[in-house]
């Protein structure tokens, strides 16, 4: 029995006007991701990786084509519908962590749950579960400035996972980390993928990340050059 498809991209173009001409950031993208995948969109800088990730995460809209997220065409969503989708079903991990420095680790993880209207007890349970996943339960009262870069990225992973999202989108998550911390981060995400069943999709040109992928989609100049199972 085939896994359920969580994201399906059909005939997608993203065009920007540049000097009175059309620049194709993405050209005729057709892709589908099944539940529980650990996949990466790889390619050089400027190949369209982040643009594609942002469109699949409902942060941006294509010029043409459709994106279905768990059966719903998100290209037709209003700004409010897109925000609700992101708050409930998508976890984002960025290369710059995007943690709020004045808040503790606990408070940083609590923010996405406040939007879901959970009780204090439910929030605490999910936050502590998520921090245990990344091995940072003892840092619950620390602030980002008291943590190393690798620890900050692990907190960012915990924040992305705290609501148990269907999909996690990771944009160059190891770009600011050394080799040792990169492997710790990737092993953590691989473990969470196995245990949670969430679909992980990376945007990367880092060979260390590529070594962990189960599927590699190569993007060059906005077009898919290769889609292979590893």
N, C-alpha and C positions, 0 to 999 in steps of 0.2 A: 504494500500500500504506500503511495507517494505521500510525502509530507505536504502539509497545507502551505500554499504560497501566501506569504505575508505582504510582499511588495511585488508588483508587476508594472514595468515601465514599457510603454508602447509608442514607437515612432516619435521619440522625444527630440525636439530641437530647442536650443537656447541661443537666441540671436541678440547681439548688441550692436547698435549703430555706432560706427567708428569712422570719422572723417567722411561722412556721406556714403559710407559703404556698410554692408552687413557683415559683421564678424560672427562666425558660428563658434560659440564656446562649446556646444554639444551638437552632434549631427546624427540623427536617426538612431537613437539609442533604443534598443530592445533588450530588456533584462527581466529576470524573475528571481526572487529569493525565497527559499522555503524556510519554514519554521526551524530554528535551531542551527542555521548555517553559521560558519565562521569564515567570512569571505572578505576579500579586499579588492578595492579599485586602485590599481597601481599605475604609475606613469610619471613622467617628468613634471616639473613645475610648469603650470600653464596648460596642462593637458585637459583640464575640465573636471578633475576629481572632486574638488570641494564644491563646485557648482552642482554637480550631480548629487552629491551627498545632501546639500542644502535643499534641493528640489524634492528628494525622497523624504526628507525630514519636514516638509511643509514650511520651510523657512523662505522659500523662493518658489516662483511659478515658471513653468516652461513657456516658450513662445508658441510652440505647437506640441501636440502629443498629450498622452494621459499617463497618470501615475495612480495605480490602485493600491490602497493600503488596507489590507484585510477586507477586500471587496468593495471599498468606497473610493470613488474617484476624487482624490484630494485636490486635483487641479481646479475643481469647481467649488472648493470650500471658501467660505468667507474668512476674514481675518479671525473672527471669533471662533469659528469651527476649527480652523488650523491650530489656534492656541489651545483649544480643548484637547485636540488629538495629541499635541506635543506633551501637554501636562499629564495625560493619562497613559499614553502608550509608547512614547519614545524617550530614550535616555541619550543625552549628548555628552561626549567626552571630547574636550578641546585640548590643543597642545599647550595653551596658556593657562590651564587649570580653571580660570574664571571663578575662583573662590572669593568670597567677600571677607576682606582682611579684618574687619572689626567684629566679626562673628566667630564663635567657637566652631569646632568641627561639628558638634551636635546641631548647632543652629544652622550651619550651612546645609546639612542634610535635611533639616526640618522644613526648610523653605518650600521645596516642591510638594511636600505633604500637606502644608497649610492650604495650598490651592485645592486640595482634594477634600477638605473639610473633615479630616479624621479626628478621632478622639485622641487625647494626650497619651493614653495607654497604648493605643494602636501605633501611634507615631513612634513612641519610644521603642516598642518591640521591633518595628521595621528598621529603625535607625541602628539599633544595636546588632541586629542580624546582618545588616549591610556592612557595618564596620568590622564585624567578626570575619566576613568573607574576605576582606582585604587586610586582615591582621592588624587593625588599628583601634580595637576597642579601648585600649588604654590611653588613647589620645583624644577621647571624646570631649574633654574640656579645654583642649589646647586651641590656640588660634593659628591660622596659616603661617604667620611670621615665625612661629616657634617650631615649624616642621621643615624637613629637607624637601628638595624638589621632588624626589621619588615618593615621599610620604604625601605631599600635596596632590600628586597625580593619583595616588591610591584613594585619597579622599574624594577626588573628582569622580573616580570610578564608582565608589560607594554611593555618591550622590546620584549618579546616573542610574544605579541599580535599585535605589531605595524603594521605588514604587513598583518594582517587579515589571519593567516594561516589556512589551512584545519585541521591540527592536532597540538595539543600541547602535548609535552612529558615532564613530570615533575618527576625528579628523587629525591626522598626524600625531597620535597620542604620545609618541616617544621622542618627538623632535627636540625637546629641551632636556632630555635625560642622557646620562652616560650609559655605557653598554650594560653594566651590572644592573642598574635600576630598570633599564629597558626590558631585560629578560624577566625581572621580578614582576613588572607590570603586565607583560604579555602572558606569563604563566598564571597570574591572577585572573586575567580576563578569560583565558582558556578554561580554567577551573570553573569560573562562574557560568560560562557558556554551557559546560557539561551539566552542571548542577541545576541551573535555572531553566534551560531550554530557550532562553532569549536568543534572538538572531543578532549576531554581531557583524557589522559592515564597516570596514576601515577605508579611509582614504590615506594612501601612504606612498612614499618612494624609498622607504627604509628597508634595507635587505633583512634586518633583524625581524621586523614585523612580517615580511613576506615568508620567512622561514616557518612561521607558526600557522599560516593560513591553510585552510582546507580547500579553498577555491580562490583563484587569482584571475581578475578581469583586468586586462591591460588596455589602458586608454591612451591614445596618441592623437594630438590635435583635435580633440573632441569626439573622436570615433573609437569604437571598440575594435581593437586589433586582434585580441585573443581572449577566450574565456575557457579556462582549463581547471579541472579538478586536480588537486595536488595530493 
